[in-house]
Amino acid sequence: MSETKLQEVAEARVAEEAERQAAAQAQPDKPKRTIHWDDELMTTRQLMEFLSLSRTKIWELVNKEQLPAFKIGGDYRYRRSEVIEWLERFRVKRG
């Protein structure tokens, strides 16, 4: 490859990079959603393990509208953060 051709290729690459950086700066930054561990949706089986409760007991609590849940199709899902908040209501206060 001739020196002139190498220089043309190098200049083209520099111009492409400059265009790419200009385009990136022109677009506003999208806020990134941070997913925390407590935003996780759990299945009934995962909740059973998390709370050490039977499936029947979990369903009883959901049906009494005490335990927050989503029903997706025929399956329940539980947001970990909401389950933790629900648990906090039953915390024994030390005195």
Kinemage of the C-alpha trace (Angstrom):
@kinemage 1
@onewidth
@group {chain A} dominant
@subgroup {mainchain}
@vectorlist {calphas} color= white
{ca met a 1} P 0.000 0.000 0.000
{ca ser a 2} L 1.369 3.368 -0.950
{ca glu a 3} L 2.087 6.016 1.629
{ca thr a 4} L -0.579 8.277 0.114
{ca lys a 5} L -3.188 5.535 0.371
{ca leu a 6} L -2.212 4.797 3.996
{ca gln a 7} L -2.585 8.462 4.835
{ca glu a 8} L -6.031 8.591 3.178
{ca val a 9} L -7.176 5.523 5.139
{ca ala a 10} L -5.858 6.982 8.398
{ca glu a 11} L -7.588 10.307 7.762
{ca ala a 12} L -10.834 8.513 6.945
{ca arg a 13} L -10.634 6.548 10.207
{ca val a 14} L -9.977 9.721 12.198
{ca ala a 15} L -12.938 11.419 10.494
{ca glu a 16} L -15.207 8.416 11.223
{ca glu a 17} L -14.214 8.435 14.891
{ca ala a 18} L -14.833 12.189 15.130
{ca glu a 19} L -18.304 11.728 13.581
{ca arg a 20} L -19.074 8.879 15.981
{ca gln a 21} L -18.064 10.987 18.990
{ca ala a 22} L -20.081 13.971 17.742
{ca ala a 23} L -23.149 11.765 17.277
{ca ala a 24} L -22.738 10.320 20.771
{ca gln a 25} L -22.528 13.812 22.288
{ca ala a 26} L -25.558 15.017 20.307
{ca gln a 27} L -27.774 12.312 21.800
{ca pro a 28} L -28.909 13.032 25.344
{ca asp a 29} L -27.861 10.435 27.857
{ca lys a 30} L -30.661 8.053 28.640
{ca pro a 31} L -31.115 7.575 32.347
{ca lys a 32} L -30.027 4.088 33.209
{ca arg a 33} L -32.438 2.115 35.336
{ca thr a 34} L -30.629 0.525 38.173
{ca ile a 35} L -32.032 -2.856 39.012
{ca his a 36} L -31.559 -3.646 42.641
{ca trp a 37} L -31.569 -7.126 44.110
{ca asp a 38} L -34.855 -6.315 45.846
{ca asp a 39} L -36.649 -5.531 42.550
{ca glu a 40} L -36.497 -9.186 41.618
{ca leu a 41} L -39.734 -11.039 40.934
{ca met a 42} L -39.892 -14.414 42.614
{ca thr a 43} L -41.969 -17.451 41.743
{ca thr a 44} L -44.093 -19.171 44.374
{ca arg a 45} L -41.429 -21.866 44.721
{ca gln a 46} L -38.714 -19.236 45.316
{ca leu a 47} L -40.932 -17.472 47.845
{ca met a 48} L -41.552 -20.776 49.621
{ca glu a 49} L -37.799 -21.143 50.086
{ca phe a 50} L -37.332 -17.474 51.014
{ca leu a 51} L -40.030 -17.505 53.724
{ca ser a 52} L -39.857 -21.191 54.664
{ca leu a 53} L -43.607 -21.482 54.187
{ca ser a 54} L -45.739 -24.014 52.355
{ca arg a 55} L -47.377 -23.261 49.022
{ca thr a 56} L -50.790 -23.539 50.690
{ca lys a 57} L -49.894 -20.977 53.366
{ca ile a 58} L -48.544 -18.543 50.762
{ca trp a 59} L -51.735 -18.845 48.717
{ca glu a 60} L -53.841 -18.316 51.842
{ca leu a 61} L -51.927 -15.118 52.589
{ca val a 62} L -52.329 -13.892 49.006
{ca asn a 63} L -56.048 -14.677 48.941
{ca lys a 64} L -56.590 -12.767 52.190
{ca glu a 65} L -54.829 -9.868 50.412
{ca gln a 66} L -52.165 -9.746 53.064
{ca leu a 67} L -49.238 -10.786 50.911
{ca pro a 68} L -48.650 -8.596 47.819
{ca ala a 69} L -48.519 -10.548 44.573
{ca phe a 70} L -48.948 -10.285 40.810
{ca lys a 71} L -50.938 -12.836 38.879
{ca ile a 72} L -49.461 -13.359 35.437
{ca gly a 73} L -51.464 -15.876 33.491
{ca gly a 74} L -52.090 -18.607 36.019
{ca asp a 75} L -48.875 -17.997 37.943
{ca tyr a 76} L -48.141 -15.732 40.869
{ca arg a 77} L -45.057 -13.521 41.103
{ca tyr a 78} L -43.857 -11.667 44.172
{ca arg a 79} L -41.613 -8.595 44.213
{ca arg a 80} L -38.871 -9.243 46.747
{ca ser a 81} L -38.889 -5.630 48.020
{ca glu a 82} L -42.647 -5.766 48.679
{ca val a 83} L -42.331 -9.091 50.480
{ca ile a 84} L -39.615 -7.600 52.687
{ca glu a 85} L -41.826 -4.563 53.431
{ca trp a 86} L -44.692 -6.921 54.254
{ca leu a 87} L -42.426 -8.878 56.602
{ca glu a 88} L -41.357 -5.697 58.382
{ca arg a 89} L -44.961 -5.179 59.534
{ca phe a 90} L -44.610 -8.318 61.640
{ca arg a 91} L -41.262 -7.434 63.210
{ca val a 92} L -41.196 -8.068 66.948
{ca lys a 93} L -40.140 -4.924 68.769
{ca arg a 94} L -37.594 -5.464 71.473
{ca gly a 95} L -38.253 -3.512 74.573
